[in-house]
Amino acid sequence: MIRKSVNNLLKWTGREQEKKKNPAGEGTASSVLYVEPEKGRWKGTLQKSEERFVTAFQNSLDAVQIVRVDDGMYVEINKGFTAVTGYQADEVIGRTVAELDIWCDPGGWDRIVETTLRDLSVMNMEARYRDRLGQTRTGTVSAMTMNLKGVPHILTVIRDIDVLKKTEEALAVSEARFRELFNNMSNGVAVFRAVDDGRDFVIIDFNTAAERIEGVSRHEVVGRRVLDVFPSVESCGLLAVLRRVWETAVPEHYPVAIYREGALRVWKENYVYRLPSGEIIDVYDDVTRRKQAEDKLLAYQEQLRSLTSELSLAEERERRRIATDLHDHIGQTLSVIKMKLFEVQEQCEDPGLSKPLEAAMDLLRMTIQDTRSLTFELSPPMLYELGLEAALEWLAETFQNQHGLICSFVDDGREKPLPEDLRVVLFRSVRELLVNVTKHAQVREISLDVRREEDRIKITVADRGVGFDPREISERSTRCHEFGLFNVRERLERLGGRLELHSAPGCGTTVTVSAPLAGSS
């Protein structure tokens, strides 16, 4: 725009030379331009050109000034000069460059003049100047020579680049900061540019961590197509992710796992997103060692669960063996002793032995009763002979009698076939839940509901007691090594069961245990 304005001004100065041929206009700046007859057809065009130049001169955002070469006097300035330097036209026009003293570098203006006169123009020479407040600013100076009424002048355009310089400096600092962060990230980062309408991608940046993870140097991959450098990105599905993100701008998390001979070899976590510029960023990390450690931990946990389940079943088998011994051997032996003692009591004619024999009979009856109770506590026979529902009903009655509770029992009456191991685990789980109610719920009523839902058995223990926050109980159990509910859940999950707990302070507690029935998938 400025260049065109300068050209227009040169045309205008050429016409000023023509004005010298017009005596009526000689020496009068406002005189009418003398136009020879053969040039009359250009008059309108020249007037329009002058108008455009004046408009461009005055409305340019850059500082434009016209200075006489001989004495350095300002002849004209535009509004941009005032905006950039702060000087008004009446403060500048008629004064010399030396008087205004805006150039910071000694001899700065002289160099501009010298270079312009020698080369006829100066383009984008960087220079420092002072504004009206004395603040130093940086600009680019473009200048060219021109003649006004035969007197050499220089038209100078100053473009303020302080903001640009500050922006460039901030950008340089930002770029240095980004590069430092980019190269020192622990995650690998690759930057891609889509080519062939997103069918392939060219690597345009690669950080130090990516070099370490991939075992290649940056200069080996930058500028090359990703399929040429890493052909496996297509088979593992990562190339498809890059294409989707490029098309949709929706970020994706994509783990890449490579197994060989049944063992994990490489596991990379990829986070892919698109920049507003269209570039694709892949931030990833090689977490193979961590995943291998996690797999080992999961295997150990599975082994621990299996061992816990086996121990629990072994414990139950031992309970049943002891209960059987108590019933078949000790119980029967005590019954025989009771019969023998009763015969002795019947045949004894000595009044002095009646009371000792009666006391011995009472103790024997108590021992037999305790033995039966211990047998049922260890392993209730009806669990194996009559089934889970009968055992749970007996359990409800026992808790009602022992703890003075109202324990309601409801069974839907539908058939619920269960393998023996699962039957034992469910019985022990419900017993653990009832014990918890008697210890903590502070209630007088408990409901025990057993029903079949499709191919699962569902047992619900509910109370309207004080309730609790399940999260606090979980934290306290871990901290204090209390594993009641934890053991119940682990035993159930091992056999395909589940435990669901719903509770809140003051709202009671409902715990449901469920498990697959025999023959279900």
Buried (B, 14 or more C-beta within 10 A) or exposed (E): EBEEBBEBBBBBBEBBEBBEEBEEBEEEEEEEBBBEEEEEEEEEEBEEBBEEBBEBBEEBEBBBBBBBBEEBBBBBBBBBBBEBBBBEBEBBBEBBBEEBEBBEEEEBBEBBBEBBEEEEBBEEBEBBBBBEEEEEBBBBBBBBBBBBEEEBBBBBBBBBBBEEBEEEEEEEEEEEEEEEEBBEBEBBBBBBBBEEEBEBBBBBBBBBBBBEBBEBEBEEBBEEBBBEBBEEBEEBEBBEBBBBBBEEEEEBEBEBEEEEEEEBEBBBBBBBBBEEEEBBBBBBBBBBEEBBEEEEEEEEEEEEBEEBBEEBBEEBBEBBEBBBEBBEEBBEEBEEBBEEBEEEBEEEEEEEEEEEBEEBBEEBEEBBEEBBEBBBEBBBBBBBEEBBBBBBBBBBEBBBEEBEBEBEBEBEEEEBEBBEBBBBBBBBBBBBBBEBBBEBBEBEBBBBBBBBEEEBBBBBBBBBBBBBEBEEBEEEBEEEEEEBBBBBBBBBBBBEBBBEBEBEEEEBBBBBBBBBBEEEE
